[in-house]
C-alpha cells in the first residue's frame, strides 16, 4: 500500500542537527495519520506522499519548516515564589503560573506554550517559551516501516488509534493530571508508545 491521504504511517527516524550531531533516534517508530492532519511536518509529508514500505530518505528542514525561528520575546523572568520547590533547570511548565492576560484567549485554538526553566537565581526564574529546537536547521533520516488504511475513527479524531501528540523535546502529558508542572525536560525520552512528529 502506498502512502496517501488517510493512511496510517509507521516511520523510523533519526533526527540530527545540520552538523549531523544526533538529537534523537528512538527505538520505536513514530506513527501518524498522513494527509494534512499536522501529524508531521508538511515537507516530510510531501516527501513521503506516494511512497511505499521500505522507502528511506534524508531531508533537511530549515527553522521555518520545523520549529520556527528563535523568538527572544518568549523569554520571561518570573519571581521564584510563583514556582514549586524543588525547582531545577530543565523543568517545564504549561503557560506561566497565574498569567491572567491569557485568560481571555481561552476560546482560541492556540495550544498553551510550554516554558522551560533555563536559569534559577535566588529570587528569580528564567523561562524560555521557545521549543528547544527553535532556530535550528534539522536533518531527518526517515524509513517507512508500515502503511495501512486509517479507520473512520482515526480520520475523525485526526490521529492514529492510541497515538499521543508528540513534539520533539517536549514531554508527553499522558498521566492525565492537569498540574501546571511538566516533569522532565531533556530531549527525547524513553517512552515506548507511538509517536507523531509536529
C-alpha positions in Angstrom: 0.0 0.0 0.0 1.3 3.4 -0.9 1.3 6.4 1.4 -1.7 8.7 0.6 -4.3 10.8 2.4 -5.9 8.9 5.2 -3.2 6.3 5.6 -1.5 5.5 8.9 2.2 5.6 8.5 4.8 4.0 10.8 8.1 5.7 10.4 11.5 5.1 11.8 13.6 8.2 12.0 16.8 9.8 13.2 16.9 13.5 13.9 20.2 15.3 13.7 21.3 18.9 13.6 22.9 20.4 10.4 26.3 19.2 11.6 24.9 15.6 11.9 25.0 15.5 15.7 22.3 13.1 16.8 19.4 14.8 18.7 17.1 11.8 18.8 17.0 8.3 17.5 14.1 6.4 19.2 13.8 2.7 19.4 10.1 2.7 18.4 8.7 4.2 15.2 6.6 7.3 15.2 3.1 6.7 13.8 1.0 9.4 12.2 -2.1 10.0 10.1 -1.0 11.1 6.6 -2.8 13.8 4.7 -2.5 17.3 6.2 -3.6 16.4 9.8 -0.5 18.1 11.3 0.9 14.6 12.3 4.3 15.6 10.9 6.0 18.5 9.2 4.5 19.3 5.8 7.8 18.9 4.0 8.1 15.4 5.4 4.6 14.6 4.3 5.3 15.9 0.8 8.5 13.7 0.6 6.6 10.6 1.7 3.5 11.1 -0.4 3.1 8.1 -2.8 5.9 6.1 -1.2 5.8 2.5 0.0 7.1 0.4 2.8 10.9 0.3 2.8 11.3 3.8 1.3 14.0 5.8 3.1 15.5 9.3 2.6 17.2 12.1 4.4 15.7 15.5 4.3 16.8 18.9 5.8 14.2 21.3 7.3 15.1 24.9 7.8 13.9 26.5 11.1 10.8 28.0 9.3 9.9 24.5 8.1 10.3 22.9 11.5 10.0 24.6 14.9 10.4 28.2 13.8 12.9 30.9 14.4 14.1 31.5 17.9 12.0 34.3 19.4 13.6 36.3 22.2 10.2 37.7 23.1 9.4 34.3 24.6 12.0 34.6 27.3 10.4 35.6 30.7 11.7 36.3 34.1 9.4 35.5 36.9 9.6 35.7 40.7 10.8 32.3 42.2 7.9 32.4 44.7 5.5 31.6 41.9 7.0 28.1 41.4 7.0 24.9 43.4 10.1 23.6 45.2 12.4 21.9 44.4 12.9 23.9 41.2 15.6 22.9 38.8 16.8 23.9 35.4 15.1 21.8 32.7 11.7 21.6 34.5 8.8 22.6 32.2 5.6 24.4 32.9 2.5 24.9 30.7 1.9 28.7 30.4 3.1 31.0 33.1 1.5 30.4 36.5 -1.3 33.0 37.1 -0.9 34.5 33.7 -4.2 36.4 33.7 -3.6 38.2 30.4 -4.1 34.8 28.6 -7.5 34.2 30.3 -9.4 36.0 27.5 -7.8 33.7 24.9 -9.2 30.5 26.3 -11.6 30.1 23.4 -8.9 30.1 20.8 -7.4 27.0 19.2 -3.9 28.0 20.2 -2.1 25.4 22.3 -0.6 26.8 25.5 3.1 27.4 25.4 5.5 25.1 27.3 8.1 27.1 29.2 11.4 25.5 30.1 13.3 26.7 33.2 16.7 27.8 31.8 18.1 29.5 34.9 17.3 29.7 38.6 18.6 32.5 40.8 17.9 33.3 44.5 14.6 35.1 43.8 14.1 34.9 40.0 13.4 32.2 37.4 14.3 32.5 33.7 11.7 30.7 31.5 12.0 30.1 27.7 8.8 29.5 25.7 10.7 28.6 22.6 10.7 25.0 21.5 14.1 23.5 22.4 14.8 23.0 18.7 13.6 26.5 17.6 16.1 28.3 15.3 17.8 25.1 14.3 18.1 23.5 10.8 17.3 19.8 11.3 18.0 16.7 9.3 15.7 13.8 9.3 16.5 10.3 8.1 13.2 8.5 7.6 12.3 4.9 6.7 8.8 3.8 6.1 8.1 0.7 8.2 4.4 0.2 7.7 1.4 1.8 5.8 -2.2 0.9 6.4 -5.6 2.5 5.7 -6.9 4.7 8.6 -10.1 3.7 10.3 -13.1 6.1 10.3 -12.4 6.9 13.9 -8.8 7.7 13.3 -9.8 10.1 10.5 -12.5 11.7 12.6 -10.0 12.1 15.6 -7.2 13.3 13.2 -4.6 10.9 14.7 -3.8 7.2 14.9 -5.6 5.0 17.4 -3.7 5.2 20.7 -1.4 7.9 19.2 -0.3 10.6 21.6 0.7 14.0 20.4 4.5 14.2 20.4 6.7 17.2 19.8 10.5 16.8 19.9 12.0 17.9 23.1 8.6 18.2 24.8 7.1 15.8 27.3 4.0 13.8 26.7 1.2 14.6 29.1 0.0 11.1 29.3 -0.6 10.7 33.0 -3.9 12.6 32.8 -3.3 15.1 35.6 -3.8 18.8 35.0 -1.0 20.2 37.0 0.9 23.1 35.7 4.2 21.3 36.1 5.6 19.1 33.4 8.3 16.9 34.9 11.4 16.0 32.9 13.0 18.4 30.4 15.7 16.6 28.4 15.2 15.9 24.7 13.8 12.5 23.7 12.5 10.3 26.4 12.3 6.6 26.9 8.6 6.3 26.3 7.9 3.3 24.0 4.5 4.4 22.8 3.6 5.6 19.2 5.0 9.0 18.3 3.8 11.7 15.9 6.1 14.4 14.7 4.9 18.0 14.7 
